């Protein structure tokens, strides 16, 4: 018994003599207000309207960066609510990374390799021309490896998007996940310029797809999506230019934010009517001083539905132009005036979707 007591004491001495791993928590947050006047003319699909937008943006946030030796992590919460009532709190990002020497492993919810941010457009919740030529994959759950400028992510598939039959009616089925969504990117950065190449692939099947207009017809349908693209920024003195290009198929089914009509359709049998999407953006600007900078940009998107069996196969085209300025009123305090124009083009039924003009500013304080 005496020897056993000595052994326990020795183990306890060793355990308590090992220094605890130091963990650094660095908290941050910001509040963002959108104050814009908008005017919308929906042409063939709705009336003209105008509105004042005076709202706390949903991407206002509170977060923390955590570091402990070879382990890092981030937790970020979205803070919403604007009209005097209590808003919600949602998880924007929560992940940990392990640096194992040759690279790092990420586990959790974060931006994926396809999301490359080039535009600083402030309107529509810091849209950054998403949906008008800039791809965006959200912040999905993922297992990701990074090494030598290369990122590879195995991502939660998006399988909740119903396809439509040739009459435009929803045709749903039980989704069967087969492999995770795959995304990858490779890039390099230098003093004056940087670039990224990216791509993604998603595949799943819908079992017993049935149309609301023809419920007796059921088939198993495979839905395949992919995307490829490139982006880059070039700085010369105080000025800068940036560009991005993407091309893909059935991008909406995989949550890659292509155009407004980027989801696959159903051919009524055992296949899909696919949609090809291409788009790109171009931005340019100048940093006048630490307190003042300017940026302008344009984005263009085109969806091409492949549905030769009916008349609803028109290409859809849309574009967005904007001009903005970032004014630093004090460290961490920003006023961002912006004016812009959006043309939504025609839908596959050849109806004019209208246009939107906006003028106003975003206000932001980092804390």
Buried (B, 14 or more C-beta within 10 A) or exposed (E): EEEEEEEEEEEEEEEEEEEEEEEEEEEEBBBBBBBBEBEBBBBEEEEEEEEEBEBBBBBBBBBBBBBBEEEBBBBBBBBBBBEEEEBEEEEBBBBBBEEEEEBBBBBBBBBBBBBBBBBBBBBBBBBBBBBBBBBBBBBBBBBBBBEEEBBBBBBBBBBEBBBBBBEEEEBBBEBEEEEBBBBBBBBEEEEEBBBBBBBBBBBBBBEEBBBEBBEEBBBEBBBBBBBBBBBBBBBEEEEBBBBBBBBBBBBBBBBBBBBBBBBBBBBBEEBBBBBBBBBBBBBBBEBEEEEEBBBBBBBBBBBBBBBEEBEBBBBBBBBBBBBBBBEBEEEEEBBBBBBBBBBBBBBBBEBBBBBBBBBBBBBBBEE
